[in-house]
């Protein structure tokens, strides 16, 4: 015969704890170059993190050239809070364009 089991839930334990002032400030502060470079190092070199098809190896190898653009993009995100701009606008501006605005194709 099965035994009856009693389940006790502590609902207070499920409530999120309140952040201290430093933790709260960390959530809204801009990314540092060190944080971005740490994230960059963790990228899989064989996979593209975005819709542009540029894989981690390309981003890592081109970091000295791309660093300024990435940091400007992240600063704009913090100023505007628009993640869609990150996905469609800023990164697309890094792609070479033809005379009519289309993305240039490889020769």
Jmol script that loads the backbone (N, CA, C; Angstrom):
load data "model"
ATOM      1  N   UNK A   1       0.840  -1.170   0.000  1.00  0.00           N
ATOM      2  CA  UNK A   1       0.000   0.000   0.000  1.00  0.00           C
ATOM      3  C   UNK A   1       0.900   1.255   0.000  1.00  0.00           C
ATOM      4  N   UNK A   2       0.645   2.250  -0.910  1.00  0.00           N
ATOM      5  CA  UNK A   2       1.498   3.446  -0.974  1.00  0.00           C
ATOM      6  C   UNK A   2       1.351   4.298   0.278  1.00  0.00           C
ATOM      7  N   UNK A   3       2.475   4.894   0.641  1.00  0.00           N
ATOM      8  CA  UNK A   3       2.481   5.794   1.795  1.00  0.00           C
ATOM      9  C   UNK A   3       2.095   7.196   1.350  1.00  0.00           C
ATOM     10  N   UNK A   4       1.446   7.906   2.203  1.00  0.00           N
ATOM     11  CA  UNK A   4       1.127   9.307   1.923  1.00  0.00           C
ATOM     12  C   UNK A   4       2.334  10.163   2.266  1.00  0.00           C
ATOM     13  N   UNK A   5       2.675  11.030   1.346  1.00  0.00           N
ATOM     14  CA  UNK A   5       3.792  11.943   1.561  1.00  0.00           C
ATOM     15  C   UNK A   5       3.245  13.356   1.699  1.00  0.00           C
ATOM     16  N   UNK A   6       3.852  14.096   2.580  1.00  0.00           N
ATOM     17  CA  UNK A   6       3.451  15.481   2.790  1.00  0.00           C
ATOM     18  C   UNK A   6       4.517  16.381   2.193  1.00  0.00           C
ATOM     19  N   UNK A   7       4.079  17.349   1.441  1.00  0.00           N
ATOM     20  CA  UNK A   7       4.989  18.313   0.832  1.00  0.00           C
ATOM     21  C   UNK A   7       4.804  19.658   1.514  1.00  0.00           C
ATOM     22  N   UNK A   8       5.877  20.202   2.005  1.00  0.00           N
ATOM     23  CA  UNK A   8       5.840  21.507   2.666  1.00  0.00           C
ATOM     24  C   UNK A   8       6.563  22.513   1.784  1.00  0.00           C
ATOM     25  N   UNK A   9       5.887  23.565   1.416  1.00  0.00           N
ATOM     26  CA  UNK A   9       6.478  24.611   0.595  1.00  0.00           C
ATOM     27  C   UNK A   9       6.743  25.848   1.441  1.00  0.00           C
ATOM     28  N   UNK A  10       7.924  26.393   1.274  1.00  0.00           N
ATOM     29  CA  UNK A  10       8.262  27.650   1.923  1.00  0.00           C
ATOM     30  C   UNK A  10       8.174  28.733   0.853  1.00  0.00           C
ATOM     31  N   UNK A  11       7.046  29.384   0.746  1.00  0.00           N
ATOM     32  CA  UNK A  11       6.826  30.385  -0.304  1.00  0.00           C
ATOM     33  C   UNK A  11       7.728  31.601  -0.140  1.00  0.00           C
ATOM     34  N   UNK A  12       8.131  31.900   1.068  1.00  0.00           N
ATOM     35  CA  UNK A  12       9.040  33.035   1.278  1.00  0.00           C
ATOM     36  C   UNK A  12      10.388  32.774   0.622  1.00  0.00           C
ATOM     37  N   UNK A  13      10.798  31.515   0.576  1.00  0.00           N
ATOM     38  CA  UNK A  13      12.075  31.173  -0.051  1.00  0.00           C
ATOM     39  C   UNK A  13      12.027  31.391  -1.566  1.00  0.00           C
ATOM     40  N   UNK A  14      10.837  31.394  -2.138  1.00  0.00           N
ATOM     41  CA  UNK A  14      10.688  31.606  -3.578  1.00  0.00           C
ATOM     42  C   UNK A  14      10.715  33.078  -3.969  1.00  0.00           C
ATOM     43  N   UNK A  15      10.531  33.945  -3.014  1.00  0.00           N
ATOM     44  CA  UNK A  15      10.536  35.381  -3.289  1.00  0.00           C
ATOM     45  C   UNK A  15      11.958  35.834  -3.579  1.00  0.00           C
ATOM     46  N   UNK A  16      12.119  36.672  -4.596  1.00  0.00           N
ATOM     47  CA  UNK A  16      13.471  37.166  -4.880  1.00  0.00           C
ATOM     48  C   UNK A  16      13.966  38.053  -3.748  1.00  0.00           C
ATOM     49  N   UNK A  17      15.253  37.948  -3.493  1.00  0.00           N
ATOM     50  CA  UNK A  17      15.813  38.794  -2.441  1.00  0.00           C
ATOM     51  C   UNK A  17      16.041  40.190  -2.991  1.00  0.00           C
ATOM     52  N   UNK A  18      16.058  41.150  -2.101  1.00  0.00           N
ATOM     53  CA  UNK A  18      16.283  42.540  -2.498  1.00  0.00           C
ATOM     54  C   UNK A  18      17.773  42.745  -2.753  1.00  0.00           C
ATOM     55  N   UNK A  19      18.074  43.428  -3.853  1.00  0.00           N
ATOM     56  CA  UNK A  19      19.469  43.735  -4.185  1.00  0.00           C
ATOM     57  C   UNK A  19      19.976  44.863  -3.303  1.00  0.00           C
ATOM     58  N   UNK A  20      21.271  44.792  -2.989  1.00  0.00           N
ATOM     59  CA  UNK A  20      21.857  45.939  -2.299  1.00  0.00           C
ATOM     60  C   UNK A  20      22.170  47.013  -3.342  1.00  0.00           C
ATOM     61  N   UNK A  21      22.576  48.186  -2.898  1.00  0.00           N
ATOM     62  CA  UNK A  21      22.792  49.316  -3.811  1.00  0.00           C
ATOM     63  C   UNK A  21      23.824  48.996  -4.893  1.00  0.00           C
ATOM     64  N   UNK A  22      24.917  48.318  -4.520  1.00  0.00           N
ATOM     65  CA  UNK A  22      25.966  48.004  -5.495  1.00  0.00           C
ATOM     66  C   UNK A  22      25.458  47.023  -6.546  1.00  0.00           C
ATOM     67  N   UNK A  23      24.719  46.010  -6.131  1.00  0.00           N
ATOM     68  CA  UNK A  23      24.168  45.043  -7.073  1.00  0.00           C
ATOM     69  C   UNK A  23      23.192  45.726  -8.034  1.00  0.00           C
ATOM     70  N   UNK A  24      22.388  46.632  -7.528  1.00  0.00           N
ATOM     71  CA  UNK A  24      21.436  47.354  -8.371  1.00  0.00           C
ATOM     72  C   UNK A  24      22.169  48.230  -9.389  1.00  0.00           C
ATOM     73  N   UNK A  25      23.227  48.900  -8.971  1.00  0.00           N
ATOM     74  CA  UNK A  25      24.002  49.734  -9.891  1.00  0.00           C
ATOM     75  C   UNK A  25      24.676  48.889 -10.970  1.00  0.00           C
ATOM     76  N   UNK A  26      25.127  47.687 -10.602  1.00  0.00           N
ATOM     77  CA  UNK A  26      25.771  46.804 -11.579  1.00  0.00           C
ATOM     78  C   UNK A  26      24.816  46.400 -12.696  1.00  0.00           C
ATOM     79  N   UNK A  27      23.531  46.334 -12.388  1.00  0.00           N
ATOM     80  CA  UNK A  27      22.551  45.945 -13.403  1.00  0.00           C
ATOM     81  C   UNK A  27      22.339  47.020 -14.463  1.00  0.00           C
ATOM     82  N   UNK A  28      22.577  48.278 -14.112  1.00  0.00           N
ATOM     83  CA  UNK A  28      22.309  49.356 -15.062  1.00  0.00           C
ATOM     84  C   UNK A  28      23.570  50.033 -15.577  1.00  0.00           C
ATOM     85  N   UNK A  29      24.730  49.571 -15.137  1.00  0.00           N
ATOM     86  CA  UNK A  29      25.972  50.198 -15.608  1.00  0.00           C
ATOM     87  C   UNK A  29      26.318  49.681 -17.002  1.00  0.00           C
ATOM     88  N   UNK A  30      27.056  50.474 -17.748  1.00  0.00           N
ATOM     89  CA  UNK A  30      27.464  50.071 -19.096  1.00  0.00           C
ATOM     90  C   UNK A  30      28.478  48.931 -19.006  1.00  0.00           C
ATOM     91  N   UNK A  31      28.580  48.178 -20.077  1.00  0.00           N
ATOM     92  CA  UNK A  31      29.549  47.099 -20.120  1.00  0.00           C
ATOM     93  C   UNK A  31      30.959  47.675 -20.175  1.00  0.00           C
ATOM     94  N   UNK A  32      31.870  47.060 -19.454  1.00  0.00           N
ATOM     95  CA  UNK A  32      33.265  47.468 -19.548  1.00  0.00           C
ATOM     96  C   UNK A  32      33.915  46.711 -20.697  1.00  0.00           C
ATOM     97  N   UNK A  33      35.028  47.222 -21.168  1.00  0.00           N
ATOM     98  CA  UNK A  33      35.760  46.532 -22.232  1.00  0.00           C
ATOM     99  C   UNK A  33      36.181  45.145 -21.752  1.00  0.00           C
ATOM    100  N   UNK A  34      36.522  45.027 -20.469  1.00  0.00           N
ATOM    101  CA  UNK A  34      36.904  43.730 -19.912  1.00  0.00           C
ATOM    102  C   UNK A  34      35.765  42.728 -19.952  1.00  0.00           C
ATOM    103  N   UNK A  35      34.547  43.178 -19.640  1.00  0.00           N
ATOM    104  CA  UNK A  35      33.379  42.289 -19.686  1.00  0.00           C
ATOM    105  C   UNK A  35      33.100  41.833 -21.109  1.00  0.00           C
ATOM    106  N   UNK A  36      33.205  42.748 -22.055  1.00  0.00           N
ATOM    107  CA  UNK A  36      32.949  42.406 -23.457  1.00  0.00           C
ATOM    108  C   UNK A  36      34.010  41.433 -23.958  1.00  0.00           C
ATOM    109  N   UNK A  37      35.270  41.687 -23.624  1.00  0.00           N
ATOM    110  CA  UNK A  37      36.338  40.801 -24.081  1.00  0.00           C
ATOM    111  C   UNK A  37      36.232  39.422 -23.429  1.00  0.00           C
ATOM    112  N   UNK A  38      35.785  39.361 -22.187  1.00  0.00           N
ATOM    113  CA  UNK A  38      35.570  38.064 -21.531  1.00  0.00           C
ATOM    114  C   UNK A  38      34.472  37.282 -22.248  1.00  0.00           C
ATOM    115  N   UNK A  39      33.393  37.964 -22.608  1.00  0.00           N
ATOM    116  CA  UNK A  39      32.308  37.314 -23.353  1.00  0.00           C
ATOM    117  C   UNK A  39      32.811  36.877 -24.736  1.00  0.00           C
ATOM    118  N   UNK A  40      33.625  37.715 -25.362  1.00  0.00           N
ATOM    119  CA  UNK A  40      34.179  37.393 -26.681  1.00  0.00           C
ATOM    120  C   UNK A  40      35.014  36.118 -26.628  1.00  0.00           C
ATOM    121  N   UNK A  41      35.821  35.976 -25.585  1.00  0.00           N
ATOM    122  CA  UNK A  41      36.663  34.782 -25.447  1.00  0.00           C
ATOM    123  C   UNK A  41      35.824  33.518 -25.316  1.00  0.00           C
ATOM    124  N   UNK A  42      34.614  33.641 -24.781  1.00  0.00           N
ATOM    125  CA  UNK A  42      33.771  32.458 -24.584  1.00  0.00           C
ATOM    126  C   UNK A  42      32.967  32.086 -25.834  1.00  0.00           C
ATOM    127  N   UNK A  43      33.021  32.920 -26.878  1.00  0.00           N
ATOM    128  CA  UNK A  43      32.289  32.615 -28.118  1.00  0.00           C
ATOM    129  C   UNK A  43      32.830  31.338 -28.758  1.00  0.00           C
ATOM    130  N   UNK A  44      31.930  30.523 -29.265  1.00  0.00           N
ATOM    131  CA  UNK A  44      32.320  29.353 -30.040  1.00  0.00           C
ATOM    132  C   UNK A  44      32.830  29.857 -31.388  1.00  0.00           C
ATOM    133  N   UNK A  45      34.063  29.532 -31.719  1.00  0.00           N
ATOM    134  CA  UNK A  45      34.678  30.049 -32.946  1.00  0.00           C
ATOM    135  C   UNK A  45      34.015  29.539 -34.212  1.00  0.00           C
ATOM    136  N   UNK A  46      33.243  28.464 -34.113  1.00  0.00           N
ATOM    137  CA  UNK A  46      32.634  27.892 -35.308  1.00  0.00           C
ATOM    138  C   UNK A  46      31.188  28.320 -35.506  1.00  0.00           C
ATOM    139  N   UNK A  47      30.642  29.092 -34.580  1.00  0.00           N
ATOM    140  CA  UNK A  47      29.235  29.497 -34.671  1.00  0.00           C
ATOM    141  C   UNK A  47      29.106  31.009 -34.758  1.00  0.00           C
ATOM    142  N   UNK A  48      28.062  31.453 -35.456  1.00  0.00           N
ATOM    143  CA  UNK A  48      27.782  32.885 -35.600  1.00  0.00           C
ATOM    144  C   UNK A  48      26.799  33.305 -34.510  1.00  0.00           C
ATOM    145  N   UNK A  49      27.146  34.314 -33.699  1.00  0.00           N
ATOM    146  CA  UNK A  49      26.249  34.746 -32.631  1.00  0.00           C
ATOM    147  C   UNK A  49      25.086  35.607 -33.113  1.00  0.00           C
ATOM    148  N   UNK A  50      25.091  35.994 -34.355  1.00  0.00           N
ATOM    149  CA  UNK A  50      24.028  36.866 -34.861  1.00  0.00           C
ATOM    150  C   UNK A  50      23.626  36.507 -36.272  1.00  0.00           C
ATOM    151  N   UNK A  51      22.686  37.250 -36.819  1.00  0.00           N
ATOM    152  CA  UNK A  51      22.154  36.936 -38.151  1.00  0.00           C
ATOM    153  C   UNK A  51      23.090  37.284 -39.308  1.00  0.00           C
ATOM    154  N   UNK A  52      24.204  37.953 -39.026  1.00  0.00           N
ATOM    155  CA  UNK A  52      25.101  38.364 -40.103  1.00  0.00           C
ATOM    156  C   UNK A  52      25.985  37.231 -40.617  1.00  0.00           C
ATOM    157  N   UNK A  53      26.024  36.106 -39.899  1.00  0.00           N
ATOM    158  CA  UNK A  53      26.824  34.968 -40.334  1.00  0.00           C
ATOM    159  C   UNK A  53      28.295  35.053 -39.977  1.00  0.00           C
ATOM    160  N   UNK A  54      28.708  36.121 -39.303  1.00  0.00           N
ATOM    161  CA  UNK A  54      30.106  36.254 -38.907  1.00  0.00           C
ATOM    162  C   UNK A  54      30.331  35.387 -37.675  1.00  0.00           C
ATOM    163  N   UNK A  55      31.207  34.380 -37.811  1.00  0.00           N
ATOM    164  CA  UNK A  55      31.387  33.454 -36.703  1.00  0.00           C
ATOM    165  C   UNK A  55      32.359  34.012 -35.659  1.00  0.00           C
ATOM    166  N   UNK A  56      32.443  33.301 -34.541  1.00  0.00           N
ATOM    167  CA  UNK A  56      33.289  33.734 -33.434  1.00  0.00           C
ATOM    168  C   UNK A  56      34.742  33.897 -33.834  1.00  0.00           C
ATOM    169  N   UNK A  57      35.229  33.029 -34.718  1.00  0.00           N
ATOM    170  CA  UNK A  57      36.624  33.127 -35.161  1.00  0.00           C
ATOM    171  C   UNK A  57      36.872  34.459 -35.865  1.00  0.00           C
ATOM    172  N   UNK A  58      35.940  34.867 -36.727  1.00  0.00           N
ATOM    173  CA  UNK A  58      36.089  36.140 -37.430  1.00  0.00           C
ATOM    174  C   UNK A  58      36.105  37.303 -36.435  1.00  0.00           C
ATOM    175  N   UNK A  59      35.160  37.287 -35.500  1.00  0.00           N
ATOM    176  CA  UNK A  59      35.061  38.383 -34.535  1.00  0.00           C
ATOM    177  C   UNK A  59      36.325  38.445 -33.674  1.00  0.00           C
ATOM    178  N   UNK A  60      36.818  37.292 -33.244  1.00  0.00           N
ATOM    179  CA  UNK A  60      38.033  37.263 -32.418  1.00  0.00           C
ATOM    180  C   UNK A  60      39.245  37.777 -33.193  1.00  0.00           C
ATOM    181  N   UNK A  61      39.388  37.330 -34.447  1.00  0.00           N
ATOM    182  CA  UNK A  61      40.532  37.747 -35.260  1.00  0.00           C
ATOM    183  C   UNK A  61      40.458  39.224 -35.641  1.00  0.00           C
ATOM    184  N   UNK A  62      39.252  39.757 -35.752  1.00  0.00           N
ATOM    185  CA  UNK A  62      39.057  41.144 -36.176  1.00  0.00           C
ATOM    186  C   UNK A  62      38.804  42.084 -35.006  1.00  0.00           C
ATOM    187  N   UNK A  63      39.002  41.605 -33.788  1.00  0.00           N
ATOM    188  CA  UNK A  63      38.618  42.380 -32.608  1.00  0.00           C
ATOM    189  C   UNK A  63      39.291  43.746 -32.558  1.00  0.00           C
ATOM    190  N   UNK A  64      40.551  43.849 -32.937  1.00  0.00           N
ATOM    191  CA  UNK A  64      41.229  45.149 -32.866  1.00  0.00           C
ATOM    192  C   UNK A  64      40.532  46.174 -33.759  1.00  0.00           C
ATOM    193  N   UNK A  65      39.960  45.721 -34.857  1.00  0.00           N
ATOM    194  CA  UNK A  65      39.233  46.589 -35.773  1.00  0.00           C
ATOM    195  C   UNK A  65      37.792  46.820 -35.303  1.00  0.00           C
ATOM    196  N   UNK A  66      37.152  45.768 -34.780  1.00  0.00           N
ATOM    197  CA  UNK A  66      35.738  45.827 -34.410  1.00  0.00           C
ATOM    198  C   UNK A  66      35.467  46.379 -33.014  1.00  0.00           C
ATOM    199  N   UNK A  67      36.489  46.409 -32.167  1.00  0.00           N
ATOM    200  CA  UNK A  67      36.300  46.782 -30.765  1.00  0.00           C
ATOM    201  C   UNK A  67      35.564  48.107 -30.602  1.00  0.00           C
ATOM    202  N   UNK A  68      35.990  49.119 -31.292  1.00  0.00           N
ATOM    203  CA  UNK A  68      35.373  50.442 -31.159  1.00  0.00           C
ATOM    204  C   UNK A  68      33.898  50.401 -31.561  1.00  0.00           C
ATOM    205  N   UNK A  69      33.587  49.734 -32.677  1.00  0.00           N
ATOM    206  CA  UNK A  69      32.207  49.656 -33.149  1.00  0.00           C
ATOM    207  C   UNK A  69      31.317  48.897 -32.166  1.00  0.00           C
ATOM    208  N   UNK A  70      31.829  47.792 -31.638  1.00  0.00           N
ATOM    209  CA  UNK A  70      31.056  47.028 -30.662  1.00  0.00           C
ATOM    210  C   UNK A  70      30.788  47.853 -29.411  1.00  0.00           C
ATOM    211  N   UNK A  71      31.798  48.547 -28.918  1.00  0.00           N
ATOM    212  CA  UNK A  71      31.614  49.324 -27.694  1.00  0.00           C
ATOM    213  C   UNK A  71      30.637  50.472 -27.929  1.00  0.00           C
ATOM    214  N   UNK A  72      30.689  51.111 -29.094  1.00  0.00           N
ATOM    215  CA  UNK A  72      29.710  52.153 -29.426  1.00  0.00           C
ATOM    216  C   UNK A  72      28.299  51.568 -29.493  1.00  0.00           C
ATOM    217  N   UNK A  73      28.184  50.374 -30.039  1.00  0.00           N
ATOM    218  CA  UNK A  73      26.888  49.715 -30.137  1.00  0.00           C
ATOM    219  C   UNK A  73      26.338  49.424 -28.739  1.00  0.00           C
ATOM    220  N   UNK A  74      27.176  48.906 -27.844  1.00  0.00           N
ATOM    221  CA  UNK A  74      26.717  48.606 -26.491  1.00  0.00           C
ATOM    222  C   UNK A  74      26.383  49.884 -25.721  1.00  0.00           C
ATOM    223  N   UNK A  75      27.140  50.943 -25.943  1.00  0.00           N
ATOM    224  CA  UNK A  75      26.831  52.223 -25.297  1.00  0.00           C
ATOM    225  C   UNK A  75      25.486  52.761 -25.776  1.00  0.00           C
ATOM    226  N   UNK A  76      25.215  52.618 -27.076  1.00  0.00           N
ATOM    227  CA  UNK A  76      23.919  53.056 -27.617  1.00  0.00           C
ATOM    228  C   UNK A  76      22.790  52.225 -27.027  1.00  0.00           C
ATOM    229  N   UNK A  77      23.022  50.942 -26.842  1.00  0.00           N
ATOM    230  CA  UNK A  77      22.012  50.088 -26.225  1.00  0.00           C
ATOM    231  C   UNK A  77      21.704  50.563 -24.812  1.00  0.00           C
ATOM    232  N   UNK A  78      22.734  50.875 -24.036  1.00  0.00           N
ATOM    233  CA  UNK A  78      22.505  51.337 -22.664  1.00  0.00           C
ATOM    234  C   UNK A  78      21.814  52.692 -22.642  1.00  0.00           C
ATOM    235  N   UNK A  79      22.119  53.529 -23.601  1.00  0.00           N
ATOM    236  CA  UNK A  79      21.492  54.852 -23.637  1.00  0.00           C
ATOM    237  C   UNK A  79      20.035  54.774 -24.076  1.00  0.00           C
ATOM    238  N   UNK A  80      19.735  53.886 -25.038  1.00  0.00           N
ATOM    239  CA  UNK A  80      18.395  53.815 -25.622  1.00  0.00           C
ATOM    240  C   UNK A  80      17.579  52.623 -25.155  1.00  0.00           C
ATOM    241  N   UNK A  81      18.253  51.566 -24.718  1.00  0.00           N
ATOM    242  CA  UNK A  81      17.563  50.366 -24.268  1.00  0.00           C
ATOM    243  C   UNK A  81      16.819  49.631 -25.359  1.00  0.00           C
ATOM    244  N   UNK A  82      17.245  49.771 -26.603  1.00  0.00           N
ATOM    245  CA  UNK A  82      16.539  49.153 -27.722  1.00  0.00           C
ATOM    246  C   UNK A  82      17.346  47.984 -28.264  1.00  0.00           C
ATOM    247  N   UNK A  83      17.003  46.772 -27.829  1.00  0.00           N
ATOM    248  CA  UNK A  83      17.752  45.608 -28.282  1.00  0.00           C
ATOM    249  C   UNK A  83      17.523  45.307 -29.756  1.00  0.00           C
ATOM    250  N   UNK A  84      16.389  45.740 -30.315  1.00  0.00           N
ATOM    251  CA  UNK A  84      16.147  45.520 -31.742  1.00  0.00           C
ATOM    252  C   UNK A  84      17.141  46.297 -32.595  1.00  0.00           C
ATOM    253  N   UNK A  85      17.558  47.442 -32.104  1.00  0.00           N
ATOM    254  CA  UNK A  85      18.553  48.231 -32.828  1.00  0.00           C
ATOM    255  C   UNK A  85      19.863  47.459 -32.897  1.00  0.00           C
ATOM    256  N   UNK A  86      20.196  46.740 -31.834  1.00  0.00           N
ATOM    257  CA  UNK A  86      21.416  45.946 -31.838  1.00  0.00           C
ATOM    258  C   UNK A  86      21.342  44.848 -32.890  1.00  0.00           C
ATOM    259  N   UNK A  87      20.186  44.238 -33.031  1.00  0.00           N
ATOM    260  CA  UNK A  87      20.056  43.098 -33.919  1.00  0.00           C
ATOM    261  C   UNK A  87      19.941  43.501 -35.378  1.00  0.00           C
ATOM    262  N   UNK A  88      19.303  44.618 -35.668  1.00  0.00           N
ATOM    263  CA  UNK A  88      19.046  44.930 -37.062  1.00  0.00           C
ATOM    264  C   UNK A  88      19.768  46.161 -37.583  1.00  0.00           C
ATOM    265  N   UNK A  89      20.041  47.114 -36.736  1.00  0.00           N
ATOM    266  CA  UNK A  89      20.575  48.374 -37.232  1.00  0.00           C
ATOM    267  C   UNK A  89      22.073  48.507 -37.137  1.00  0.00           C
ATOM    268  N   UNK A  90      22.590  48.520 -35.934  1.00  0.00           N
ATOM    269  CA  UNK A  90      24.003  48.827 -35.744  1.00  0.00           C
ATOM    270  C   UNK A  90      24.935  47.828 -36.414  1.00  0.00           C
ATOM    271  N   UNK A  91      24.673  46.537 -36.225  1.00  0.00           N
ATOM    272  CA  UNK A  91      25.567  45.546 -36.802  1.00  0.00           C
ATOM    273  C   UNK A  91      25.468  45.542 -38.323  1.00  0.00           C
ATOM    274  N   UNK A  92      24.296  45.782 -38.862  1.00  0.00           N
ATOM    275  CA  UNK A  92      24.144  45.811 -40.313  1.00  0.00           C
ATOM    276  C   UNK A  92      24.988  46.922 -40.925  1.00  0.00           C
ATOM    277  N   UNK A  93      25.237  47.978 -40.163  1.00  0.00           N
ATOM    278  CA  UNK A  93      26.052  49.077 -40.673  1.00  0.00           C
ATOM    279  C   UNK A  93      27.507  48.677 -40.842  1.00  0.00           C
ATOM    280  N   UNK A  94      27.919  47.560 -40.255  1.00  0.00           N
ATOM    281  CA  UNK A  94      29.295  47.099 -40.410  1.00  0.00           C
ATOM    282  C   UNK A  94      29.495  46.347 -41.722  1.00  0.00           C
ATOM    283  N   UNK A  95      28.391  45.950 -42.371  1.00  0.00           N
ATOM    284  CA  UNK A  95      28.494  45.214 -43.618  1.00  0.00           C
ATOM    285  C   UNK A  95      28.724  46.174 -44.780  1.00  0.00           C
ATOM    286  N   UNK A  96      29.624  45.822 -45.707  1.00  0.00           N
ATOM    287  CA  UNK A  96      29.874  46.707 -46.847  1.00  0.00           C
ATOM    288  C   UNK A  96      28.631  46.833 -47.718  1.00  0.00           C
ATOM    289  N   UNK A  97      28.369  48.045 -48.171  1.00  0.00           N
ATOM    290  CA  UNK A  97      27.170  48.325 -48.972  1.00  0.00           C
ATOM    291  C   UNK A  97      27.558  48.733 -50.381  1.00  0.00           C
ATOM    292  N   UNK A  98      26.685  48.367 -51.325  1.00  0.00           N
ATOM    293  CA  UNK A  98      26.858  48.779 -52.713  1.00  0.00           C
ATOM    294  C   UNK A  98      26.311  50.184 -52.915  1.00  0.00           C
ATOM    295  N   UNK A  99      26.371  50.711 -54.129  1.00  0.00           N
ATOM    296  CA  UNK A  99      25.946  52.090 -54.397  1.00  0.00           C
ATOM    297  C   UNK A  99      24.459  52.347 -54.123  1.00  0.00           C
ATOM    298  N   UNK A 100      23.626  51.311 -54.211  1.00  0.00           N
ATOM    299  CA  UNK A 100      22.189  51.519 -53.958  1.00  0.00           C
ATOM    300  C   UNK A 100      21.775  51.065 -52.558  1.00  0.00           C
ATOM    301  N   UNK A 101      22.744  50.750 -51.704  1.00  0.00           N
ATOM    302  CA  UNK A 101      22.454  50.396 -50.320  1.00  0.00           C
ATOM    303  C   UNK A 101      22.365  48.913 -50.049  1.00  0.00           C
ATOM    304  N   UNK A 102      22.446  48.071 -51.092  1.00  0.00           N
ATOM    305  CA  UNK A 102      22.380  46.634 -50.866  1.00  0.00           C
ATOM    306  C   UNK A 102      23.698  46.127 -50.290  1.00  0.00           C
ATOM    307  N   UNK A 103      23.630  45.031 -49.565  1.00  0.00           N
ATOM    308  CA  UNK A 103      24.844  44.445 -49.001  1.00  0.00           C
ATOM    309  C   UNK A 103      25.689  43.944 -50.149  1.00  0.00           C
ATOM    310  N   UNK A 104      26.959  44.367 -50.175  1.00  0.00           N
ATOM    311  CA  UNK A 104      27.855  43.988 -51.259  1.00  0.00           C
ATOM    312  C   UNK A 104      28.116  42.489 -51.239  1.00  0.00           C
ATOM    313  N   UNK A 105      28.165  41.877 -52.413  1.00  0.00           N
ATOM    314  CA  UNK A 105      28.447  40.445 -52.510  1.00  0.00           C
ATOM    315  C   UNK A 105      29.930  40.235 -52.756  1.00  0.00           C
ATOM    316  N   UNK A 106      30.396  39.033 -52.394  1.00  0.00           N
ATOM    317  CA  UNK A 106      31.800  38.711 -52.656  1.00  0.00           C
ATOM    318  C   UNK A 106      32.024  38.618 -54.158  1.00  0.00           C
ATOM    319  N   UNK A 107      33.204  39.041 -54.629  1.00  0.00           N
ATOM    320  CA  UNK A 107      33.483  38.968 -56.076  1.00  0.00           C
ATOM    321  C   UNK A 107      33.609  37.537 -56.559  1.00  0.00           C
TER     322      UNK A 107
END
end "model"
wireframe off; spacefill off
backbone 0.3
color backbone group
